[in-house]
Amino acid sequence: MSGHSKWHNIQKTKGAADAKRAQAFTKIAREMIVAVKEGGSGDPINNSRLATVIAKARAANMPNDNIKRTIEKGLGAGNADNFESITYEGYGPSGVAVIVETMTDNRNRTASDMRHWFDKYGGNLGATGCVGWSFDKKGVLVIDNEDGDYEEDVVMEDALEAGAEDFSAEEDCFSIYTAPDDFNDVVAALNAKNYHFVSAQIEMVPQNYTKLESEEDIKNMQKMLDVMEDDEDVQNVWHNWDNDEVD
């Protein structure tokens, strides 16, 4: 799985503007509220989905006070927010596989927006399952080692001992992969050893990657990803574009 999480994810996290950070917090908060409602509990010990979202929030440096307030909002009887999770699948320029996970209170608006973004940038919205088969759902934890604080062998041993399935080291970061059901246990075990993550979430990991040769395709693919990620209904965008040389 080497190469999935890419160094640009860490750079993006470090260099996030305040507006981007606020947008990320808003999306995580929405996901947290839904996790509380659907799990019927504000206690991550009794609500595994909430525990997963909290790990994601902490990796994004969401303050504990924000997390606490968001959980309380999810528990509040007066909270009228009614969001549903909908996943869209399609193709970007030159057949790049794209999965868009959304959380929306208006499925007609979101479907229309997704179709528009795919069409506008040289792709097309496909049927459910059209590309999902070429991705594996995995827990992915990314540790920044730019300052050389961690030794690769030690981190790998700790990760595998915690129950991780795979480990990779590249460009001053470590990526740890888990089965989705083991994600929370691995996070807890590594947190207990004082590891800090720059990214921690359940991801759709591509089984293979597609390179774009045309400058126009590269430009359109990047624009499509940017507008999708800026859409308030979009939680995550997964794709198999090999964009190492673009960052």
C-alpha positions in Angstrom: 0.0 0.0 0.0 3.0 2.2 -0.1 2.3 5.7 -1.5 -1.4 6.0 -0.5 -1.4 8.7 2.0 1.3 10.8 0.3 3.4 13.6 1.9 1.1 16.2 0.3 -1.6 15.2 2.9 0.7 16.3 5.7 1.7 19.5 3.9 -1.9 20.3 3.3 -2.7 19.8 7.0 0.2 21.9 8.1 -0.4 24.7 5.7 -4.2 24.9 6.0 -5.6 28.4 6.1 -8.0 29.3 8.9 -10.9 29.2 6.5 -10.0 25.7 5.4 -9.5 24.6 9.0 -12.9 26.0 10.0 -14.5 24.2 7.0 -12.9 20.9 8.1 -14.1 21.4 11.6 -17.7 22.0 10.4 -17.6 18.8 8.3 -16.2 16.8 11.2 -18.8 18.2 13.5 -21.6 17.2 11.2 -20.2 13.7 11.0 -19.9 13.6 14.8 -23.5 14.7 15.3 -24.8 11.9 13.0 -22.5 9.4 14.7 -24.0 10.4 18.1 -27.6 10.2 16.8 -27.2 6.9 15.0 -25.1 5.3 17.7 -27.5 6.5 20.4 -24.7 7.5 22.7 -22.3 10.3 23.3 -19.8 7.9 24.9 -17.1 6.7 22.4 -16.6 3.6 24.5 -20.2 2.6 23.7 -20.3 4.1 20.2 -17.5 2.9 17.9 -18.5 5.2 15.0 -18.2 8.2 17.4 -14.8 7.0 18.5 -13.7 6.9 14.9 -14.8 10.5 14.3 -13.2 11.7 17.5 -9.9 10.2 16.3 -10.3 12.1 13.0 -11.1 15.3 14.9 -8.1 15.1 17.1 -5.8 14.4 14.2 -7.2 17.6 12.6 -6.4 19.5 15.8 -10.1 20.2 16.6 -10.1 21.6 20.2 -11.5 19.3 22.9 -14.1 22.0 23.8 -15.4 21.9 20.2 -15.6 18.1 20.4 -17.5 18.2 23.7 -20.0 20.9 22.5 -20.6 18.9 19.2 -21.4 15.7 21.1 -23.8 17.6 23.4 -25.5 19.1 20.3 -25.9 15.6 18.9 -27.5 14.5 22.1 -29.8 17.5 22.3 -33.5 16.8 21.8 -33.9 20.2 20.2 -31.4 19.6 17.4 -33.4 19.5 14.2 -30.5 18.7 11.9 -31.5 15.8 9.7 -28.5 14.6 7.6 -28.1 11.4 5.6 -25.0 9.9 4.2 -24.9 9.3 0.4 -21.9 8.1 -1.6 -21.5 8.9 -5.3 -19.1 7.1 -7.7 -17.9 8.2 -11.1 -14.9 9.0 -13.3 -12.7 12.0 -13.6 -10.7 12.9 -16.8 -9.2 9.9 -18.6 -11.2 7.4 -16.4 -9.7 8.3 -13.0 -11.9 6.5 -10.4 -13.6 8.8 -7.9 -15.7 8.2 -4.8 -17.4 11.1 -3.1 -18.8 10.6 0.4 -21.4 13.2 1.3 -23.6 14.1 4.2 -26.6 16.2 3.2 -30.0 17.5 4.3 -31.1 17.8 0.6 -30.3 14.8 -1.6 -31.7 16.5 -4.7 -29.3 19.5 -4.3 -26.3 17.3 -3.6 -27.0 14.9 -6.5 -27.4 17.8 -8.9 -24.1 19.4 -7.7 -22.2 16.1 -8.0 -23.4 15.5 -11.5 -22.5 19.1 -12.4 -18.9 18.9 -11.1 -18.2 15.6 -12.8 -19.5 16.8 -16.1 -17.9 20.3 -15.9 -14.4 18.9 -15.6 -14.4 16.1 -18.1 -15.7 13.2 -16.1 -19.1 11.6 -15.5 -21.2 10.5 -12.6 -21.6 6.7 -12.6 -23.8 4.1 -11.0 -23.3 2.9 -7.4 -20.5 0.3 -7.4 -19.0 1.4 -10.8 -15.6 2.1 -9.2 -16.0 1.1 -5.5 -14.9 -2.5 -6.4 -11.4 -1.1 -7.1 -10.9 0.4 -3.6 -10.4 -1.3 -0.2 -11.8 0.3 3.0 -9.0 0.7 5.5 -8.2 2.6 8.6 -5.3 4.9 7.8 -3.1 6.6 10.4 -0.4 9.1 9.3 2.4 10.1 11.6 4.6 13.1 10.7 8.3 12.3 11.1 9.8 15.4 9.4 11.8 16.2 12.5 13.1 12.6 12.8 11.5 12.1 16.3 10.6 8.5 15.6 12.6 5.5 14.5 11.0 3.5 11.7 11.6 0.1 13.2 10.1 1.1 16.6 7.0 2.7 15.0 6.5 -0.4 12.8 6.8 -2.8 15.7 4.4 -0.7 17.9 1.9 -0.5 15.0 1.9 -4.2 14.3 1.8 -5.0 18.0 -1.3 -2.8 18.3 -3.0 -4.8 15.6 -2.2 -2.9 12.3 -2.3 -4.8 9.1 0.4 -2.9 7.2 3.0 -0.2 7.5 4.9 2.0 5.1 7.5 4.7 5.5 8.2 7.4 2.9 9.2 11.1 2.6 9.4 11.8 6.4 6.0 10.2 7.3 4.7 6.8 8.3 1.4 5.4 7.2 -0.3 2.7 9.3 -3.1 0.6 7.8 -5.8 -1.3 9.8 -8.9 -3.3 9.1 -11.9 -0.9 9.7 -13.0 -2.9 12.7 -9.6 -2.7 14.3 -9.1 1.0 13.7 -10.3 2.3 17.1 -8.3 -0.3 19.0 -5.1 0.6 17.1 -5.6 4.3 17.6 -6.1 3.8 21.4 -3.0 1.6 21.7 -0.8 4.0 19.8 -2.3 7.0 21.7 -1.3 5.2 24.9 2.3 5.3 23.6 2.1 9.0 22.9 1.9 8.9 19.1 0.2 11.8 17.4 -1.4 11.6 14.0 -1.7 14.2 11.3 -4.5 12.1 9.8 -6.6 9.4 11.3 -9.7 8.1 9.5 -11.3 5.3 7.6 -10.4 5.7 3.9 -11.1 4.1 0.6 -7.6 3.0 -0.5 -7.2 2.4 -4.3 -5.9 -1.0 -5.4 -4.1 0.7 -8.3 -3.4 4.2 -9.6 -3.9 6.1 -12.8 -1.4 8.6 -14.2 -2.7 11.6 -16.2 -0.4 12.6 -19.1 -2.4 15.6 -20.6 -1.9 19.0 -18.9 -5.6 19.7 -19.5 -6.6 16.5 -17.8 -4.3 17.3 -14.8 -5.7 20.8 -14.6 -9.3 19.6 -14.8 -8.8 16.8 -12.3 -7.3 19.2 -9.8 -10.1 21.7 -10.3 -12.7 19.0 -9.8 -11.2 17.8 -6.6 -10.9 21.4 -5.3 -14.6 22.3 -5.9 -15.8 19.0 -4.5 -13.7 19.3 -1.4 -15.0 22.9 -1.0 -18.6 21.7 -1.3 -20.2 21.9 2.2 -22.1 18.6 1.6 -18.9 16.7 0.8 -17.2 14.8 3.6 -14.5 13.0 1.7 -13.2 12.5 -1.9 -11.3 9.4 -2.7 -9.6 8.8 -6.0 -6.9 6.7 -7.7 -5.1 9.6 -9.5 -1.3 9.2 -9.1 -0.6 12.9 -8.6 2.9 12.7 -7.0 4.4 15.0 -9.5 1.7 17.6 -9.3 2.1 18.8 -5.7 
